Amino acid sequence: MRVDGKISAGYAIVCNCGAAFAVERLGVAVECPECGHTKLGVDIAAEYYLDTSRPVTRRSRVPVLRGATG
């Protein structure tokens, strides 16, 4: 199971069984509506965002905290 891309409604997911579906958020787990396969949302997100073969279309909007001390 993997993220095929970001869409306006959330994420386009493709399952190993061939089913494609949309989810609004990657929750604790994502379940395929066709075969019932589940995968942790954090694992799906990590694979998507760490995929170096995927073209990066824009910079992240996560603010960088500067001057923070440990």
C-alpha positions as a Python dict, from the first residue, in 0.01 Angstrom:
ca = {
    (1, 'M'): (0, 0, 0),
    (2, 'R'): (139, 340, -93),
    (3, 'V'): (49, 703, -150),
    (4, 'D'): (11, 767, -521),
    (5, 'G'): (-9, 1143, -470),
    (6, 'K'): (-163, 1434, -286),
    (7, 'I'): (-509, 1541, -403),
    (8, 'S'): (-741, 1819, -291),
    (9, 'A'): (-939, 1571, -81),
    (10, 'G'): (-627, 1433, 93),
    (11, 'Y'): (-422, 1141, -41),
    (12, 'A'): (-467, 900, -331),
    (13, 'I'): (-376, 551, -205),
    (14, 'V'): (-299, 244, -416),
    (15, 'C'): (-316, -96, -248),
    (16, 'N'): (-111, -401, -342),
    (17, 'C'): (-435, -567, -457),
    (18, 'G'): (-470, -297, -726),
    (19, 'A'): (-748, -98, -560),
    (20, 'A'): (-716, 281, -562),
    (21, 'F'): (-898, 500, -312),
    (22, 'A'): (-880, 840, -143),
    (23, 'V'): (-834, 915, 224),
    (24, 'E'): (-873, 1257, 381),
    (25, 'R'): (-599, 1194, 639),
    (26, 'L'): (-343, 927, 712),
    (27, 'G'): (-477, 820, 1048),
    (28, 'V'): (-339, 558, 1283),
    (29, 'A'): (-403, 293, 1017),
    (30, 'V'): (-535, 291, 661),
    (31, 'E'): (-754, 2, 544),
    (32, 'C'): (-814, -96, 183),
    (33, 'P'): (-1188, -102, 113),
    (34, 'E'): (-1144, -390, -137),
    (35, 'C'): (-922, -648, 34),
    (36, 'G'): (-911, -523, 395),
    (37, 'H'): (-531, -493, 405),
    (38, 'T'): (-418, -240, 666),
    (39, 'K'): (-98, -41, 705),
    (40, 'L'): (8, 214, 963),
    (41, 'G'): (-45, 572, 846),
    (42, 'V'): (297, 678, 976),
    (43, 'D'): (466, 410, 763),
    (44, 'I'): (274, 516, 451),
    (45, 'A'): (362, 882, 512),
    (46, 'A'): (730, 807, 577),
    (47, 'E'): (760, 603, 258),
    (48, 'Y'): (592, 881, 59),
    (49, 'Y'): (792, 1172, 195),
    (50, 'L'): (1126, 987, 198),
    (51, 'D'): (1086, 855, -159),
    (52, 'T'): (1378, 1017, -342),
    (53, 'S'): (1248, 912, -685),
    (54, 'R'): (936, 1127, -638),
    (55, 'P'): (981, 1479, -782),
    (56, 'V'): (957, 1753, -521),
    (57, 'T'): (711, 2012, -650),
    (58, 'R'): (729, 2270, -371),
    (59, 'R'): (895, 2340, -42),
    (60, 'S'): (744, 2228, 283),
    (61, 'R'): (529, 2481, 469),
    (62, 'V'): (649, 2359, 806),
    (63, 'P'): (808, 2651, 991),
    (64, 'V'): (1170, 2619, 1094),
    (65, 'L'): (1232, 2709, 1456),
    (66, 'R'): (1546, 2919, 1483),
    (67, 'G'): (1735, 3005, 1796),
    (68, 'A'): (1585, 2720, 1999),
    (69, 'T'): (1815, 2580, 2261),
    (70, 'G'): (1805, 2231, 2403),
}
